[in-house]
Amino acid sequence: MRDDVPSAAESEPADCELIEHLPFDTEAVIGARAKIGLVVLASDYTMEHEFRRVFATPGLAEGIDYYEARIRNSPKITPESLAAMGPLITDTVDLILPGADLDVVAFGCTSASMVLGEEAVAQAIAKARPGTKPTNPISAAFAAFDVLDARRIAVLTPYRRDVNEIVRGYITGKGYQVPVFGSFNEQDDAVVAGIDGASLKAAVRRITADHKVDAVFVSCTSVHLLDAVAEIEAECGLPVTSSNHALAWHCLRLAGVTGSRPELGRLFEFNPAHAWF
């Protein structure tokens, strides 16, 4: 022992009574109804912010909490950088409340879920959390399209062309039609996170102006759209959802949440034909 480090006995004041093993009870407070795990991209500025907005909505998610771990990724969105996340998913999920049961685990990258495939993402999650319900933004978007009875989808992304080709092919490959596809053609996540509301509204107006579509989907968890969803819906007359918007809704649905929050857009309205909310 170093001479300058006091022993436990020496560090206690002579007049201090040490009382240990005090009795206590426990209660389920945080995550009492459900615990949701989120795998968030290391480069993502937006996902946690938008989830906080949804989960803080009064009356919507009491007793349901989410817990995040960040996955290493390149801030440059390319097919190669997206595929590189595949081998990292399981270990990242394992970082979320190790040993605790999670009800839902969401992988937070839309384009990577399409590059890797939804089933591969689900399998990677299951390796760390067997029996947990998995989801990701594109699976959530498909569930949202079905609830909204939408088959013809106007898609808006920030991605560059080769990623956009993957996105369009994946969506149409699942039986949906994409009559119009718009893009900002920006591959840097940090820049995408700063795209302002006016630009998003103008882009939605542009892609819906002369096309017959059932809904609008804005792809990419870096895009900040949630606060403007209801306003954009009112302007374009169509249901609108985005990666974070659909994913938060899907996580709640999988966790068994009931309720109706129309201020969050049509997707969050109660639909008796789909008794999810």
Residue pairs with C-beta under 8 A, 6 or more apart in sequence:
1 7
12 18
30 65
31 63
31 64
31 65
31 67
32 63
33 62
33 63
33 64
33 255
33 256
34 63
34 64
34 65
34 103
34 104
34 255
34 256
34 257
35 64
35 65
35 66
35 67
35 97
35 100
35 101
35 102
35 103
36 64
36 65
36 66
36 67
36 102
36 103
36 104
36 105
36 106
36 251
36 255
37 66
37 67
37 68
37 69
37 93
37 96
37 97
37 102
37 104
37 105
37 106
37 129
37 132
38 47
38 48
38 51
38 66
38 67
38 68
38 69
38 96
38 105
38 106
38 108
39 68
39 69
39 70
39 71
39 89
39 92
39 93
39 96
39 105
39 106
39 107
39 108
39 109
40 47
40 48
40 68
40 69
40 70
40 71
40 108
40 221
41 47
41 70
41 71
41 73
41 85
41 108
41 109
41 189
41 221
41 222
42 70
42 71
42 72
42 73
43 73
43 74
43 75
43 189
43 190
43 222
44 108
44 189
44 193
44 221
44 222
45 189
45 190
45 193
45 222
46 193
46 221
46 222
46 223
46 224
46 244
47 108
47 221
47 222
47 244
48 68
49 224
50 224
50 225
50 226
50 244
50 245
50 248
51 66
51 244
51 248
53 226
53 227
54 60
54 61
54 226
54 245
54 248
54 249
54 252
54 264
55 61
55 64
55 65
55 66
55 248
57 261
57 263
57 264
59 259
59 261
60 252
60 257
60 259
60 261
61 252
61 257
64 252
64 255
64 257
66 251
67 96
67 97
67 102
68 96
69 92
69 93
69 95
69 96
70 92
71 85
71 88
71 89
71 92
72 85
72 88
73 81
73 84
73 85
73 109
73 112
74 81
74 84
75 188
75 189
75 190
76 187
76 188
76 189
77 111
77 158
77 159
77 160
77 163
77 187
77 188
77 189
77 192
77 220
78 160
78 162
78 163
78 187
79 115
79 162
79 163
79 166
82 109
82 111
82 112
82 115
82 116
82 163
83 112
83 115
83 116
85 109
85 112
85 116
86 112
86 116
86 120
86 124
89 107
89 121
89 124
89 125
90 124
90 125
90 127
90 128
91 128
93 105
93 124
93 125
93 127
93 128
93 129
94 128
96 102
96 105
101 132
102 129
102 132
103 132
103 133
103 254
103 255
104 132
104 133
104 134
104 135
104 251
104 254
104 255
105 125
105 128
105 129
105 132
105 133
105 134
105 135
106 134
106 135
106 136
106 140
106 247
106 250
106 251
107 113
107 121
107 124
107 125
107 134
107 135
107 136
108 136
108 137
108 221
108 247
109 136
109 137
109 221
110 136
110 137
110 138
110 141
110 167
110 219
110 220
110 221
110 243
111 157
111 159
111 163
111 166
111 167
111 219
111 220
112 121
113 121
113 136
113 137
113 138
113 139
114 138
114 166
114 167
114 170
115 166
118 136
118 138
118 139
121 134
121 136
122 134
125 132
125 134
126 132
126 134
133 254
135 247
135 250
135 251
135 254
136 247
137 219
137 221
137 243
137 244
137 246
137 247
138 170
138 171
138 219
139 250
140 243
140 246
140 247
140 249
140 250
140 251
141 217
141 219
141 241
141 243
141 246
142 174
142 176
143 246
143 250
143 253
144 150
144 215
144 241
144 246
144 249
144 250
144 267
145 151
145 153
145 176
145 214
145 215
145 217
146 274
147 267
147 271
147 274
147 276
148 214
148 215
148 239
148 241
148 266
148 267
149 214
150 176
150 213
150 214
150 215
150 239
151 175
151 176
151 177
151 214
152 176
152 177
152 178
152 179
152 212
152 213
152 214
152 215
153 171
153 176
153 177
153 178
153 213
153 214
153 215
153 216
153 217
154 178
154 179
154 180
154 181
154 182
154 204
154 207
154 208
154 211
154 213
154 215
154 216
154 217
154 238
155 167
155 168
155 171
155 178
155 180
155 181
155 182
155 207
155 216
155 217
155 218
155 219
156 181
156 182
156 183
156 200
156 203
156 204
156 207
156 216
156 217
156 218
156 219
157 163
157 164
157 167
157 181
157 182
157 183
157 184
157 218
157 219
157 220
158 183
158 184
158 185
158 186
158 187
158 192
158 195
158 220
158 222
158 223
159 167
159 183
159 185
159 186
159 187
159 219
159 220
160 183
160 185
160 186
160 187
161 183
161 185
163 187
164 181
164 183
167 181
167 219
168 178
168 181
171 178
172 178
179 211
179 212
179 213
180 207
180 208
180 211
180 213
181 207
182 203
182 206
182 207
184 192
184 195
184 199
184 203
186 192
186 195
189 222
192 220
192 222
192 223
193 222
193 223
193 224
195 223
195 224
197 224
197 227
197 228
200 218
200 223
200 225
200 228
200 232
201 228
201 231
201 232
201 235
204 216
204 218
204 232
204 235
204 236
204 240
205 235
205 236
207 216
208 216
208 236
208 238
213 238
214 238
214 239
215 238
215 239
215 240
215 241
216 232
216 236
216 238
216 239
216 240
216 241
217 240
217 241
217 242
217 246
218 225
218 240
218 241
218 242
218 243
219 242
219 243
220 242
220 243
221 243
221 244
221 247
223 242
223 243
223 244
225 232
225 240
225 242
225 244
225 245
226 242
226 244
226 245
226 248
226 264
229 240
229 241
229 242
229 245
229 264
229 265
230 262
230 263
230 264
230 265
232 240
233 239
233 240
233 265
233 266
239 265
239 266
239 267
240 265
240 266
241 249
241 265
241 267
245 264
245 265
245 267
246 267
249 264
249 267
249 268
252 277
253 276
253 277
257 277
258 277
259 270
259 277
260 268
260 269
260 270
260 277
261 268
261 269
262 268
262 269
268 277
269 277
270 277
271 277
